[in-house]
Amino acid sequence: MHHLSTLALAALLCAAHPALAGGRQGPVQEFDFVDPQGLTYQVRIPEGYDLVRHQEIAPGYDQCMGAARVRYDSKACFDQAMEYLNARLREGMARAKKACPSRDCQNSLVQLQKDWLAHGKSAGDFLQKYVAIYGYTSEMPMEFALEETLQQVRLLEAIAGHLEDFAR
């Protein structure tokens, strides 16, 4: 999905910008975009514009998923990615707790994490029970868990960074 959105954005930029749609010529940037399957696309965007590039959830995750042929393979990719994200969560939490200026701050941070875990569990349970059961979208609970964990990693890292900045 991330790959399609990048290509769709490139197509919209090309259609909307006269220099790329064959109208008035202006400076453009050209580069090759290689998707996870190894297909290469030549992309032209107006100079000064930046594409939002796909960011891999965990090192090696895209390659692992690209090579996955059966559900068990994708589950192994998921497990490896979750291991990586959970390590980042532990690091972010440790940094944030260390930078908290008070016991109240630390307690609030722990409660934030407990609330997030409860939300993730209830949403994951719902997806598993009512969506993935039909088999067509059986990877949806795993995708949800990865995306939500990545968002929590980013939040904890940002919180830790802000608390560390305030401590200086």
N, C-alpha and C positions, 0 to 999 in steps of 0.2 A: 504494500500500500504506500509506503514512504517513497518507493522508487517511482510509482506512478504519479504521485503528487509532484515530484520534482520535474518529471517530463511534462506533466500538464501545465505547470507553471512556465516552463520554457516555451511551450506551445502558445500559451496566452500572451506572454511577452512578445513573441514573434508576431502574432496576429495584431496585437494592439500597438506596436511601435512601428511607425512608418519606415524607419531605416531597415527594419527586418522584414516588413511585409512587402517590400519591393517599391515602396513609395520614395520619399525624400531620403537620400543617402546620408547617413551620419556615422560617426565612429562606432564600431561594434567590437566586442570581444568574441573570439572563437575558441572553443576548447572541446575536447573529447570527454564525454561522460560514459563511464563504464559501469554497467549495472552488475548486481551480484552474480548473475548468470554468465557474465563475461561479454555480453553484447555491448558494442561501442556505438554511441550516437554522437554526431557532430552537433554542437549547440552553439548558437549565435545569440548574444544578448547585447542590448545597448550598453555602451561604455558608461560606467558609473553604477550600473545595477549589479547586485549580487544575488545569486541563487542561494536558497537555503539548502545546504547539503544534508543528505541523509547521515545521521550519526548512528553508528553501530551501538546496540544495547550493551554489548560486552565484547571484549576482544575475541575474534574468531567466530562470533555468533552468526553473522551473515553467511560466511563460508560454510559453516556447519549446517545451517538450514538449507543452503543451496545444494548440498550434497545429500541431504536426508531424503530417503526414498520411501520410508514407511514411518508410521506414527512413533514407533519405538526410537527411531533415529532422532526425530524432532524432540522427543522427550529428553533424550540425552543432551541435546543442544540446550534445551530449557534448563536442565539441571546445572549444567556448567555455567550458564549465564546467571542463574540465581545464586550460585556459589560466589561468583564475582561481585554481584550487586550486594549480597548480604555482607560480604567483607567490607565493601565501601560504606554500607549502613553502619556497621559496628565502628568503623574509623570515624565517620561523621558524628555519630552519637558521642563517642569518647571525646572528640575535639570540642563539641558543643558543651558537654557537661563540664569539661575542664575550664572552659572559658566563662561559664556561668558565674556571675558575681555573687550569687547567694544560694542558699539551700532552697529557697522558694523557686528560684529560676530552674534549678536542677529538677525539682519535683514537677514543675510545669512541663518541662521538656520530656520527662519520663511519661507523664500523662498524655502528652501529645503523641508520643510513640505508641502507647497502649491504644489510644483512640484510632490511630491509623491502622494498627494491626487488626482491630475489631472490624473496622470498615472493610478492609481487604478480605478478611475471612468471610464476612456476610455476603459481599458482592461476589466473591469467588464461588461460594456455596450456591448462590442463586444461579450463576452462569452454568455451573456444573449440573445442577438439578433441572433447570428449565430450558437451557439452550443447547449445551453440549450433548445432552442425552440423545438427541436426534442424529448425532454422528456427522452431520454436514459441517458443523462448526466446532468440532471437538477440540480444536486448538485455541478457541477463544478464551477459556479460563487461563491457559498458560500465557497467552499474549497479554491479557488483562494484568496478571500478576507481574509480568516483566515491566510493562509500561508504568504501572502504579509504583512498583519498587524503584524504578529509575527516577520517577518524579519525587519520591520520598528521599532518595539519595541526594538529589539536587537541592531539595529544601533543607535537609540537614546540613549539607555542605555550605549553603548560603547562610543559614543561621549561625553555624560555627564561625564562618568568616566575619559576619557582622559582630558577633560577641567578642571575637578576638580583636577586631578593630576598636571596639569600645573600651576594651581593657588596656589599650595602649595609651 
